[in-house]
Amino acid sequence: MNNAKPVTVSFAAHFKLSTDMSSKTDEEMEHMSSVPYSSVVGSIMYAMVCIRPDISHEVSVVSRYVLAKMSDSVVGYMDSDFIGDLDKRRSLTGFSSNLHSSSLSSDKEVETYEASTSKGLRGQLTKVVLAYSGGLDTSVIVPWLRENYGCEVVCFTADVGQGLKELEGLEEKALASGACQLVVKDLKEEFVRDYIFPCLRAGAMYERKYLLGTSMARPVIAKAMVDVAKEVGADAVAHGCTGKGNDQVRFELTFFALNPELNIVAPWREWDIKGREDAIEYAQKHNVPVPVTKKSIYSRDRNLWHLSHEGDILEDPANEPKKDMYMMSVDPEDAPNQPEYVEIGIESGLPVSVNGKKLSPASLLSQLNEIGGRHGIGRIDMVENRLVGMKSRGVYETPGGTILFTAARELESLTLDRETMQVKDSLALKYAELVYAGRWFDPLRESMDAFMGKITEKTTGSVTVKLYKGSVSVTSRTSPYSLYRQDISSFESGKIYDQADAAGFIRLYGLPMKVRAMLEKGI
């Protein structure tokens, strides 16, 4: 708008209404309506902040943005009597700030406002909540969202036990990338109590090995993002998942289930960035500080339940993992030469204590991670079938989880009868599949969870395990609801079980097989 001519617009009615200036003559009002447009805007903004001091900061940002777009006047013309009338209102409210002072808002705020009011290259959103880790990818996503969707970006980080080091300096990184704020929520207890423990009680294990560490974490994070979106008034959520993995499905199915009105942005499915070098170039172009930490050759995901490793030499299933790759557990060969015994207390299928000491869910798991890690417990190397159709190879460390899984299943050997255990085990396969596929909030999983809760009501007791150089073996199990009766199971004669009864049982049980054989032989 260089060399723009003053535009005259009649704002007299607006002035009279907003400032109660009924004493102004028509000549005075006409005089005010003939000033340059930027002066009128300045006057309106000044009136607004005097009347509504509670929104003064927001008005100042808007005014600086509007006035910065005009070349004829930044300060603007204001009638002295008009200012005087407004000053009277200002004195009554206690408001004391100059609208045109440069201290009202920073250039950063004006830039943020401009981004949020201009249409992006791909559309227009108001505010987006981004799942944020502080790494290169999510740091680049912040300016990309602003550029392509003309929106404010609220970065969200969930503490699910990934470690304090991963949370250091996040706010500075987020703001430097262009975010308007960072929200961090501690979800560790909720994660273990409401997601990990139900899966443990269900006996959920995907494809014979995987204890669902990442699969369980995504819905608790996505749920929190939906909550934050509501708190900050966002109309969209975004994540940094690639278009080849399972996590994109897990995040988005949770968004669908909890707030289907939210828009979803998945930059990796939209942008032209192909890899790390492209991301660095984009970051430098947009003045985003590039993380200077050494790039890991592995793709890792860590939370309180596990640590996963993918990529590099692991992409060839024939390669043995390197010894220095592991982070949560020592090499079993280097583990202590003496075994360690650990007692796990369980109530209604859920762990409650370690060695007789009751702990919160997150504290209990943290302690078992430490114990199991020093004995090399819980290392799994597997090739799995991803939901999106391809196979992938991953290595998982789940020290505490492996101990708990072993103990929970062992206690069920005392408390569940044969038919119940078989049905539970068959449903556990489907339960694991639903969790792996991101259908945590699916009514089917919730119904199955209710069944698991009911069927394990009597699974209460304690299990002692021996940890030794990567192995977990059960040495003791007890329960007040045990279905095991020594007086019945003993090889010695008993009153309840008469061995002679077995003959008739076998004849009836084997009758279908006997009849088939008779048919084949023509008997």
Summary of the structure (lengths in Angstrom):
residues: 523
radius of gyration: 33.0
end to end distance: 105.3
largest distance: 122.7
contacts: 1649
relative contact order: 0.09
helix: 48%
strand: 15%
